[in-house]
Amino acid sequence: MAQLKHSLCFFLLTLQQQNHFTVIDLPGNFEFSISERTTDTDVIQDERNIQFCTAKGPSMILPVIHCSVDDTHKAIEKKIVHLAKAVDSKEYRTIGVLTNRKLASDMRISHKNIDLALNGNSNLEFYYCVVKDQGTDGVPSSLDERLKAEESFFQAAQWLQIHDHCGMKAFRKRLSYMIKKLYKEEFSRVKTKVEQQLDQNQEILNTIFPPRNDNMTQRMFLGNIASKFEVLTHAALNANYSANNIFDTEPNMRLISQVKKAHMKFAVRFAESGHNMTFDGFLELQNGTGAERSNRRGEGSSLQAFWAGKGTENIERDTSLFPELQEIIRTEVFDYARPTNASLMKRIGTVYQSTLGPHLETLNGEIISILFREQVTKWKSIIIDHVSDIIYMIHRYIFRLLCLVCPEEQVCKDIWNKLLVKQLCILYQGALGQAKLLVDVECHHPPATFKQDFDNELRERRHQRNEVTSMPTTFGFKSNQVDKQTTNKDNDKVACEDVYDALEMYYKVARDRLVDNIYRQVIMHKLLEGQGSPVKTFGTYMIMGLDDDELMALAGETEVSQRKRMDVACEIVSLKQALVALCMSRG
């Protein structure tokens, strides 16, 4: 028994001119552990085997009951009936098979079988069939001889009242009726299941593509992948996310939205932390304290405040996934330190005194360049950090999209490693080079702008500082107090205030110009929209330029793929034949 604890006996019967069917013979049924060979564990395992084999329909249950009059076998009989009802509560797929070695010699057993066949024991729809144990005679015989002997046996008078329940002929008749009934009930479910399996296998076969034994079929295979890549990339760059459900299941595929969101966050953080010394660092501005002026400038910037709150998130640049990026992008996230609160006005005064020349004019033009370069020393690191984020985002997008559109894992790896990685890295380096060039132009060239309202705003600021001369009549100041206030402000003070205004205004012009140029020239042109951008590298144009050796290396069909195609094709043929057979039998 120990060897049968987790084993079942399967018989596949294939007789001439008959459809095959499977018989699952469970190894005995034990109500009690009545010997050393049969333990409590055996009883539990036997119940599990019965539940496993009979719980899943469609199946027919034929509990063979050793009908007896003693109490032990009665208990076993009840247990068998109970198990049958547990898995067939509707009692429409169960036939009780009654037999006993002493069926012919013991009248008590005969009457017991007759009573069960007539009245049943569990209200089974098909009641019971009584069959003669063919192993009791001990004489070798053929199947026909045994069937004739059984038929003759049940001609006895005591069996006449249940004649339609006796023998293999009656059993076959009831079994045939039960099969037909099950067939009618299961037909729709089986047909639907076969159709679903057929559709699934057809989809699998469509993704495998035709055999790729020559360069033409290989080019078609790769061209199909590249075409899908181009279509989805076009949708991703134009925010056409309804074009494919990939954009719903894969959030990182929404490329242009992610890039623009990242750049908006960057613009806010760059405005907050790009300079070294705060421009509100002195309290002698004519329009109030530095804090007051800062509050007035922040009015109405609710969108900026929103993105400032969102801007603390950083993109995780996991270069362990893409080791090819380790030598290109910055792997560590830049620390956006806030500007210091040191007095910028005091620093302007120091630089002003150190740049005085022999000329009559009080202001040396070099002072703006010196102070501006001091304010933008963090720009290069910030820009490289931001462009590294965008490059990682784009690299991740290209790899993931390639995996989604390429049906074979090995082909995907070969395209990535042999065709794309090296070329993508060159393009990333070009984008970073363009970003560094833009930073160098802004930071190390003499300040210059042709913004038409720049000079007008400078004059307006100077006018606001001098407005105090008109205040006495309004606020009750005496004329000599005004004269004293205006004359006590020396030329150096006026010059430093002019420098402050020019520096602050030009810093904003250069900062906004750099933010726009990074987006337009580096991100949009170099990385996204340009003809030679990374996201447009893989496409049908690239596939058309591959030679025969490259096609074979990338798209040559493996034995695994060939075997998979054959298996799926055979499965489709079998399912179609099954569907035809079902429809014909139904008709």
C-alpha positions as CSV (number, residue, x, y, z in Angstrom):
1,M,0.0,0.0,0.0
2,A,2.9,2.4,0.7
3,Q,3.9,2.3,-2.9
4,L,0.3,3.4,-4.0
5,K,-0.1,6.3,-1.6
6,H,0.6,9.0,-4.2
7,S,0.0,6.8,-7.3
8,L,-3.0,6.2,-9.6
9,C,-3.4,3.5,-12.2
10,F,-4.3,4.7,-15.7
11,F,-5.5,2.5,-18.5
12,L,-5.8,3.8,-22.0
13,L,-8.1,1.4,-23.9
14,T,-8.0,1.5,-27.7
15,L,-10.1,-1.2,-29.2
16,Q,-10.6,-1.8,-32.9
17,Q,-13.4,0.3,-34.4
18,Q,-14.0,2.0,-31.1
19,N,-13.0,5.4,-29.7
20,H,-10.5,5.3,-26.9
21,F,-11.4,6.1,-23.3
22,T,-9.4,6.2,-20.1
23,V,-10.0,4.3,-16.9
24,I,-8.6,5.6,-13.7
25,D,-8.4,2.8,-11.1
26,L,-8.1,4.1,-7.6
27,P,-6.1,1.7,-5.3
28,G,-8.8,0.4,-3.0
29,N,-11.0,2.2,-0.5
30,F,-10.3,1.9,3.2
31,E,-12.7,3.0,5.9
32,F,-10.5,1.8,8.7
33,S,-6.8,1.1,9.3
34,I,-7.4,-2.6,10.1
35,S,-3.9,-3.9,9.7
36,E,-0.3,-3.0,9.7
37,R,-0.3,-2.7,5.9
38,T,-3.2,-0.2,6.0
39,T,-2.6,2.9,8.1
40,D,-4.7,6.0,8.9
41,T,-2.5,7.9,6.4
42,D,-3.5,5.4,3.7
43,V,-7.2,6.1,4.4
44,I,-6.6,9.9,4.1
45,Q,-4.6,9.6,1.0
46,D,-7.1,7.3,-0.6
47,E,-9.9,9.9,-0.1
48,R,-7.6,12.6,-1.6
49,N,-7.1,10.4,-4.7
50,I,-10.8,9.9,-5.1
51,Q,-11.5,13.7,-4.8
52,F,-8.7,14.5,-7.2
53,C,-9.8,12.2,-9.9
54,T,-13.6,12.7,-9.7
55,A,-14.0,16.4,-8.8
56,K,-13.1,17.7,-12.2
57,G,-15.8,17.0,-14.8
58,P,-16.7,15.8,-17.2
59,S,-16.2,12.3,-15.8
60,M,-18.2,9.3,-15.0
61,I,-18.0,7.6,-11.6
62,L,-18.4,3.9,-11.3
63,P,-18.2,2.9,-7.6
64,V,-17.7,-0.9,-7.5
65,I,-19.3,-2.1,-4.3
66,H,-18.5,-5.5,-2.8
67,C,-22.0,-6.1,-1.6
68,S,-22.0,-8.1,1.6
69,V,-24.2,-8.6,4.6
70,D,-21.5,-8.3,7.3
71,D,-21.2,-5.0,9.2
72,T,-17.6,-4.2,8.1
73,H,-18.5,-4.3,4.4
74,K,-21.7,-2.4,5.1
75,A,-19.6,0.5,6.5
76,I,-17.3,0.4,3.5
77,E,-20.3,0.4,1.2
78,K,-21.7,3.5,2.9
79,K,-18.4,5.2,2.7
80,I,-18.1,4.5,-1.0
81,V,-21.6,5.9,-1.6
82,H,-20.8,8.9,0.5
83,L,-17.7,9.7,-1.5
84,A,-19.6,9.3,-4.8
85,K,-22.3,11.8,-3.6
86,A,-19.7,14.2,-2.4
87,V,-18.3,14.7,-5.9
88,D,-21.6,14.2,-7.8
89,S,-24.2,16.0,-5.7
90,K,-26.6,16.0,-8.7
91,E,-26.2,12.2,-9.1
92,Y,-26.3,12.3,-12.8
93,R,-22.9,10.8,-13.6
94,T,-22.7,7.9,-11.2
95,I,-23.6,4.2,-11.6
96,G,-23.2,1.8,-8.7
97,V,-21.7,-1.5,-9.7
98,L,-22.7,-4.3,-7.4
99,T,-20.7,-7.6,-7.3
100,N,-19.5,-10.3,-4.9
101,R,-17.6,-13.5,-5.3
102,K,-20.4,-15.4,-3.5
103,L,-23.1,-13.9,-5.7
104,A,-24.0,-17.3,-7.2
105,S,-23.9,-19.3,-4.0
106,D,-25.1,-17.1,-1.1
107,M,-28.8,-16.2,-1.5
108,R,-28.5,-13.5,1.2
109,I,-26.0,-11.7,-0.9
110,S,-28.3,-12.1,-4.0
111,H,-31.2,-10.6,-2.1
112,K,-29.0,-7.8,-0.9
113,N,-28.0,-6.9,-4.4
114,I,-31.6,-7.1,-5.6
115,D,-32.8,-4.8,-2.8
116,L,-30.2,-2.2,-3.7
117,A,-30.9,-2.4,-7.4
118,L,-34.6,-1.9,-6.7
119,N,-34.6,0.7,-3.9
120,G,-31.1,2.2,-4.1
121,N,-29.1,3.4,-1.1
122,S,-28.4,7.0,-1.9
123,N,-31.2,7.9,-4.4
124,L,-28.8,7.7,-7.3
125,E,-30.5,8.6,-10.5
126,F,-29.2,5.5,-12.3
127,Y,-29.5,3.3,-9.2
128,Y,-27.3,0.2,-9.4
129,C,-26.2,-2.5,-11.8
130,V,-25.4,-6.0,-10.7
131,V,-22.6,-7.8,-12.5
132,K,-21.2,-11.3,-12.0
133,D,-17.7,-11.6,-10.7
134,Q,-16.0,-13.3,-13.7
135,G,-13.1,-14.6,-11.6
136,T,-15.1,-17.0,-9.4
137,D,-15.3,-20.0,-11.9
138,G,-11.6,-20.6,-12.1
139,V,-12.0,-21.9,-15.7
140,P,-10.2,-20.1,-18.5
141,S,-12.7,-18.7,-21.0
142,S,-13.0,-16.0,-23.7
143,L,-14.9,-12.7,-23.3
144,D,-17.9,-14.0,-25.3
145,E,-18.1,-17.1,-23.3
146,R,-18.0,-15.2,-20.0
147,L,-20.7,-12.8,-21.2
148,K,-23.0,-15.7,-22.3
149,A,-22.4,-17.4,-18.9
150,E,-23.3,-14.2,-17.1
151,E,-26.5,-13.7,-19.2
152,S,-27.5,-17.3,-18.4
153,F,-26.8,-16.8,-14.7
154,F,-29.1,-13.8,-14.5
155,Q,-31.9,-15.8,-16.2
156,A,-32.6,-17.3,-12.7
157,A,-36.0,-16.5,-11.2
158,Q,-34.7,-14.3,-8.4
159,W,-33.2,-11.9,-10.9
160,L,-36.1,-11.4,-13.1
161,Q,-37.6,-8.5,-11.2
162,I,-34.4,-6.5,-11.8
163,H,-33.6,-8.0,-15.2
164,D,-32.9,-4.5,-16.7
165,H,-30.3,-4.0,-13.9
166,C,-28.3,-7.2,-14.4
167,G,-25.3,-8.0,-16.4
168,M,-22.8,-6.2,-18.7
169,K,-25.5,-5.7,-21.3
170,A,-27.6,-3.7,-19.0
171,F,-24.6,-1.9,-17.6
172,R,-23.5,-0.9,-21.1
173,K,-27.0,0.3,-21.9
174,R,-27.1,2.6,-18.8
175,L,-23.5,3.7,-19.4
176,S,-24.3,4.7,-23.0
177,Y,-27.4,6.6,-21.8
178,M,-25.3,8.4,-19.2
179,I,-22.6,9.3,-21.7
180,K,-25.1,10.8,-24.1
181,K,-26.6,12.9,-21.4
182,L,-23.2,14.1,-20.3
183,Y,-22.4,14.9,-23.9
184,K,-25.4,17.0,-24.3
185,E,-24.7,19.0,-21.1
186,E,-21.0,19.3,-21.8
187,F,-21.1,20.0,-25.6
188,S,-21.3,23.8,-25.4
189,R,-18.6,24.1,-22.8
190,V,-16.3,21.7,-24.6
191,K,-16.9,23.4,-28.0
192,T,-16.2,26.9,-26.4
193,K,-13.0,25.5,-24.8
194,V,-11.8,24.0,-28.1
195,E,-12.5,27.3,-29.9
196,Q,-10.6,29.3,-27.3
197,Q,-7.6,26.9,-27.5
198,L,-7.7,27.2,-31.3
199,D,-7.6,31.1,-31.1
200,Q,-4.8,31.1,-28.5
201,N,-2.7,28.8,-30.6
202,Q,-3.4,30.8,-33.8
203,E,-2.2,34.0,-32.0
204,I,0.9,32.2,-30.8
205,L,1.6,31.0,-34.4
206,N,1.1,34.6,-35.7
207,T,3.7,35.9,-33.3
208,I,6.3,33.3,-34.3
209,F,6.2,34.4,-37.9
210,P,6.9,32.2,-41.0
211,P,10.2,30.2,-41.2
212,R,13.3,32.4,-41.6
213,N,15.6,30.4,-43.8
214,D,16.8,33.1,-46.2
215,N,17.6,36.8,-46.1
216,M,14.3,37.9,-47.5
217,T,12.2,36.3,-44.7
218,Q,14.7,37.4,-42.1
219,R,14.5,41.0,-43.4
220,M,10.7,40.8,-43.3
221,F,10.8,39.5,-39.8
222,L,13.1,42.3,-38.5
223,G,11.2,44.9,-40.6
224,N,7.9,43.9,-38.9
225,I,9.5,44.4,-35.5
226,A,11.0,47.8,-36.6
227,S,7.7,48.9,-38.0
228,K,5.9,48.3,-34.8
229,F,8.6,50.1,-32.9
230,E,8.3,53.1,-35.1
231,V,4.5,53.3,-34.9
232,L,4.5,53.1,-31.1
233,T,7.4,55.6,-30.8
234,H,5.5,58.0,-33.0
235,A,2.5,57.6,-30.7
236,A,4.7,58.0,-27.6
237,L,6.2,61.3,-28.9
238,N,2.8,62.8,-29.8
239,A,1.0,61.6,-26.6
240,N,-1.3,59.5,-28.7
241,Y,-1.8,57.0,-25.9
242,S,-5.1,55.7,-27.1
243,A,-3.3,54.1,-30.1
244,N,-2.3,51.0,-28.1
245,N,-3.1,49.6,-24.7
246,I,0.7,49.3,-24.0
247,F,0.5,52.9,-22.8
248,D,-2.0,51.9,-20.2
249,T,-0.2,48.8,-18.9
250,E,3.3,50.3,-19.2
251,P,3.4,53.9,-17.6
252,N,7.1,54.4,-18.7
253,M,6.0,54.1,-22.3
254,R,4.4,57.5,-22.1
255,L,7.7,59.0,-23.1
256,I,6.9,62.6,-24.0
257,S,4.8,63.1,-20.9
258,Q,7.5,61.8,-18.6
259,V,10.2,63.9,-20.3
260,K,8.1,67.1,-20.1
261,K,7.2,66.5,-16.5
262,A,10.9,65.9,-15.6
263,H,11.9,69.1,-17.4
264,M,9.2,71.2,-15.7
265,K,10.5,69.9,-12.3
266,F,14.0,70.7,-13.4
267,A,13.1,74.2,-14.4
268,V,11.6,74.9,-11.0
269,R,14.5,73.5,-9.1
270,F,17.0,75.3,-11.3
271,A,15.2,78.6,-10.6
272,E,15.3,77.9,-6.9
273,S,18.8,76.5,-6.5
274,G,20.9,77.3,-9.6
275,H,22.6,80.4,-8.1
276,N,25.2,80.5,-5.3
277,M,24.0,83.6,-3.5
278,T,20.4,84.7,-3.0
279,F,19.3,87.8,-4.8
280,D,17.4,88.9,-1.7
281,G,20.5,89.1,0.4
282,F,20.5,92.8,1.2
283,L,17.8,95.0,2.9
284,E,18.5,98.3,1.2
285,L,16.3,97.9,-1.8
286,Q,13.9,100.8,-2.3
287,N,10.8,98.5,-2.6
288,G,11.1,97.1,0.9
289,T,13.1,94.3,2.6
290,G,14.4,91.3,0.6
291,A,11.8,89.1,2.1
292,E,9.0,91.5,1.1
293,R,10.3,91.7,-2.4
294,S,10.6,87.9,-2.6
295,N,7.0,87.5,-1.5
296,R,5.8,90.0,-4.1
297,R,7.7,88.2,-6.9
298,G,6.1,84.9,-5.9
299,E,2.5,86.1,-6.2
300,G,0.5,84.3,-8.8
301,S,3.0,81.5,-9.4
302,S,0.7,78.7,-8.2
303,L,1.9,76.4,-11.1
304,Q,5.6,77.0,-10.0
305,A,4.6,76.2,-6.4
306,F,2.9,73.0,-7.6
307,W,5.9,71.8,-9.5
308,A,8.2,72.9,-6.7
309,G,6.3,70.5,-4.4
310,K,6.7,67.7,-7.0
311,G,10.3,68.4,-7.8
312,T,11.8,66.7,-4.8
313,E,11.4,63.3,-6.6
314,N,14.5,61.9,-8.3
315,I,14.7,59.4,-11.1
316,E,16.5,56.3,-10.0
317,R,19.3,55.7,-12.5
318,D,20.0,52.0,-11.9
319,T,23.0,51.5,-14.2
320,S,23.3,47.9,-13.1
321,L,20.5,47.2,-15.5
322,F,22.3,49.1,-18.3
323,P,26.0,48.9,-17.6
324,E,26.7,50.6,-20.9
325,L,25.6,53.9,-19.4
326,Q,28.0,53.9,-16.5
327,E,30.7,55.7,-18.4
328,I,28.3,58.2,-20.0
329,I,25.8,59.6,-17.6
330,R,26.2,60.7,-14.0
331,T,25.4,57.8,-11.7
332,E,25.0,59.8,-8.5
333,V,22.1,62.2,-8.2
334,F,23.1,65.9,-7.8
335,D,22.4,67.6,-4.5
336,Y,20.4,70.7,-5.2
337,A,21.8,72.9,-2.4
338,R,19.9,76.1,-1.6
339,P,21.7,79.4,-2.3
340,T,23.6,80.9,0.6
341,N,22.1,83.9,2.5
342,A,25.4,85.9,2.3
343,S,25.0,89.5,1.3
344,L,25.2,89.8,-2.4
345,M,25.2,93.6,-2.2
346,K,28.3,93.4,0.0
347,R,30.0,91.1,-2.6
348,I,29.1,93.5,-5.3
349,G,30.8,96.3,-3.4
350,T,33.9,94.3,-2.9
351,V,34.2,93.4,-6.6
352,Y,33.3,97.0,-7.6
353,Q,36.2,98.3,-5.5
354,S,38.6,95.7,-6.9
355,T,37.8,96.6,-10.5
356,L,38.2,100.4,-10.4
357,G,40.2,101.6,-13.3
358,P,41.7,104.9,-14.5
359,H,38.7,105.9,-16.5
360,L,36.2,108.7,-15.7
361,E,33.2,106.3,-15.8
362,T,32.3,104.9,-12.4
363,L,31.3,101.4,-13.7
364,N,33.6,98.9,-15.3
365,G,31.7,96.5,-17.7
366,E,33.8,93.5,-16.5
367,I,32.1,93.6,-13.1
368,I,28.9,92.0,-14.4
369,S,30.9,89.1,-16.0
370,I,32.8,88.4,-12.8
371,L,29.7,88.4,-10.6
372,F,27.7,86.4,-13.1
373,R,30.4,83.6,-13.4
374,E,30.4,83.4,-9.6
375,Q,26.7,82.9,-9.5
376,V,26.5,80.1,-12.1
377,T,29.3,77.8,-11.0
378,K,26.7,75.0,-10.3
379,W,25.1,75.2,-13.7
380,K,27.2,72.6,-15.5
381,S,26.7,70.0,-12.8
382,I,23.0,70.6,-12.6
383,I,22.5,70.4,-16.4
384,I,24.6,67.2,-16.7
385,D,22.5,65.7,-13.9
386,H,19.3,66.6,-15.6
387,V,20.3,65.4,-19.1
388,S,21.5,62.1,-17.4
389,D,18.0,61.7,-16.1
390,I,16.5,62.2,-19.6
391,I,19.0,59.8,-21.2
392,Y,18.3,57.1,-18.7
393,M,14.6,57.6,-19.2
394,I,14.9,57.3,-23.0
395,H,17.3,54.3,-22.8
396,R,14.9,52.5,-20.6
397,Y,12.0,53.3,-22.9
398,I,13.9,51.9,-26.0
399,F,14.9,48.7,-24.3
400,R,11.4,48.0,-22.9
401,L,9.6,48.8,-26.1
402,L,12.0,46.5,-28.0
403,C,11.1,43.7,-25.6
404,L,7.4,44.3,-26.1
405,V,7.4,44.3,-29.9
406,C,10.0,41.5,-30.4
407,P,8.4,38.1,-30.1
408,E,11.6,36.1,-29.4
409,E,13.8,36.8,-26.5
410,Q,17.1,35.8,-28.2
411,V,16.4,38.0,-31.2
412,C,15.6,40.9,-28.8
413,K,18.9,40.5,-27.0
414,D,20.8,40.3,-30.3
415,I,19.2,43.4,-31.7
416,W,20.0,45.3,-28.5
417,N,23.6,44.2,-28.0
418,K,24.8,43.8,-31.6
419,L,22.9,46.6,-33.3
420,L,21.7,49.3,-30.9
421,V,23.8,49.7,-27.7
422,K,27.0,51.1,-29.3
423,Q,25.2,53.5,-31.6
424,L,22.9,54.7,-28.8
425,C,25.8,55.4,-26.5
426,I,27.4,57.6,-29.3
427,L,24.2,59.6,-29.6
428,Y,24.0,60.1,-25.8
429,Q,27.5,61.4,-25.7
430,G,26.6,63.8,-28.5
431,A,23.6,65.1,-26.5
432,L,25.7,65.6,-23.4
433,G,28.3,67.4,-25.5
434,Q,25.7,69.8,-26.8
435,A,24.4,70.4,-23.3
436,K,28.0,71.2,-22.1
437,L,28.4,73.5,-25.0
438,L,25.3,75.5,-24.2
439,V,26.4,75.8,-20.6
440,D,29.9,77.0,-21.6
441,V,28.4,79.6,-23.9
442,E,26.2,81.0,-21.2
443,C,28.7,80.9,-18.4
444,H,32.0,81.9,-20.0
445,H,31.1,84.3,-22.8
446,P,30.5,88.0,-22.1
447,P,26.9,88.7,-21.0
448,A,24.8,89.6,-24.0
449,T,21.1,89.9,-24.7
450,F,19.0,91.6,-27.3
451,K,15.8,91.4,-25.3
452,Q,14.0,94.6,-26.1
453,D,12.6,95.3,-22.7
454,F,15.9,94.6,-20.9
455,D,17.0,98.2,-21.0
456,N,13.5,99.5,-20.3
457,E,13.3,97.4,-17.1
458,L,16.7,98.6,-15.9
459,R,15.5,102.2,-16.3
460,E,12.3,101.3,-14.5
461,R,14.2,99.9,-11.6
462,R,16.4,103.0,-11.3
463,H,13.2,105.2,-11.5
464,Q,11.7,103.2,-8.6
465,R,14.7,103.8,-6.5
466,N,14.5,107.5,-7.2
467,E,10.8,107.8,-6.5
468,V,11.5,108.6,-2.9
469,T,12.2,112.2,-4.0
470,S,8.4,112.6,-4.6
471,M,7.4,111.1,-1.3
472,P,7.8,114.1,1.2
473,T,4.7,116.0,0.0
474,T,2.6,112.9,0.4
475,F,3.9,111.7,3.7
476,G,4.8,115.0,5.3
477,F,8.6,115.0,4.9
478,K,10.4,118.4,5.0
479,S,12.2,119.5,1.9
480,N,15.6,119.6,3.6
481,Q,15.1,115.9,4.7
482,V,14.6,114.9,1.1
483,D,17.7,116.8,-0.1
484,K,19.7,115.3,2.7
485,Q,18.5,111.7,1.7
486,T,19.2,112.2,-2.0
487,T,22.6,113.9,-1.6
488,N,23.9,111.5,1.0
489,K,23.7,108.5,-1.5
490,D,27.2,108.6,-3.0
491,N,28.1,107.5,-6.5
492,D,29.5,104.2,-5.4
493,K,26.3,103.2,-3.8
494,V,24.3,104.1,-6.9
495,A,26.7,102.2,-9.0
496,C,26.4,99.0,-6.9
497,E,22.7,99.2,-7.0
498,D,22.8,99.5,-10.8
499,V,25.1,96.5,-10.9
500,Y,22.7,94.5,-8.7
501,D,19.8,95.2,-10.9
502,A,21.7,94.4,-14.1
503,L,23.1,91.2,-12.6
504,E,19.7,89.9,-11.3
505,M,17.9,90.7,-14.6
506,Y,20.6,89.2,-16.8
507,Y,20.8,86.1,-14.6
508,K,17.1,85.4,-15.2
509,V,17.5,86.0,-18.9
510,A,20.4,83.6,-19.2
511,R,18.8,81.0,-16.9
512,D,15.5,80.9,-18.8
513,R,17.4,80.9,-22.1
514,L,19.5,77.9,-21.0
515,V,16.4,76.0,-19.8
516,D,14.7,76.5,-23.1
517,N,17.8,75.7,-25.2
518,I,18.4,72.5,-23.2
519,Y,14.9,71.4,-23.9
520,R,14.8,72.4,-27.6
521,Q,18.3,71.5,-28.7
522,V,19.4,68.7,-26.4
523,I,16.2,66.9,-25.4
524,M,13.9,67.4,-28.3
525,H,16.4,67.6,-31.2
526,K,19.3,65.5,-30.1
527,L,17.4,62.9,-28.1
528,L,13.8,62.7,-29.3
529,E,12.7,64.5,-32.5
530,G,15.9,64.8,-34.5
531,Q,16.4,62.5,-37.5
532,G,19.4,60.8,-35.8
533,S,17.9,60.8,-32.3
534,P,18.1,57.6,-30.2
535,V,14.4,56.8,-30.3
536,K,14.5,56.9,-34.1
537,T,17.7,54.8,-34.5
538,F,15.9,51.5,-34.7
539,G,13.5,51.4,-37.6
540,T,12.9,50.0,-41.1
541,Y,15.6,52.2,-42.6
542,M,18.2,50.5,-40.4
543,I,16.9,47.0,-41.3
544,M,17.1,47.8,-45.0
545,G,20.8,48.5,-44.6
546,L,21.7,45.2,-43.1
547,D,23.8,42.8,-45.1
548,D,23.1,39.0,-45.3
549,D,25.6,38.1,-42.6
550,E,24.0,40.6,-40.2
551,L,20.5,39.4,-41.0
552,M,21.5,35.8,-40.3
553,A,23.2,36.8,-37.0
554,L,20.1,38.8,-35.8
555,A,17.1,36.9,-37.3
556,G,18.4,33.4,-38.1
557,E,15.8,31.0,-36.7
558,T,16.8,28.7,-33.8
559,E,15.9,25.1,-33.4
560,V,13.7,26.1,-30.5
561,S,11.7,28.4,-32.6
562,Q,11.3,25.8,-35.4
563,R,10.2,23.2,-33.0
564,K,7.7,25.6,-31.3
565,R,6.2,26.4,-34.7
566,M,5.7,22.8,-35.6
567,D,4.2,21.9,-32.2
568,V,1.7,24.8,-32.4
569,A,0.8,24.0,-36.0
570,C,0.1,20.4,-35.1
571,E,-2.0,21.5,-32.2
572,I,-4.0,23.8,-34.5
573,V,-4.7,20.9,-36.9
574,S,-5.8,18.7,-34.0
575,L,-8.1,21.3,-32.6
576,K,-9.7,22.0,-36.0
577,Q,-10.4,18.3,-36.4
578,A,-11.9,18.2,-32.9
579,L,-14.1,21.1,-33.7
580,V,-15.3,19.5,-36.9
581,A,-16.0,16.3,-35.1
582,L,-18.0,18.1,-32.4
583,C,-20.1,20.0,-35.0
584,M,-20.8,16.8,-37.0
585,S,-21.8,14.8,-33.9
586,R,-24.0,17.6,-32.8
587,G,-25.8,17.7,-36.1
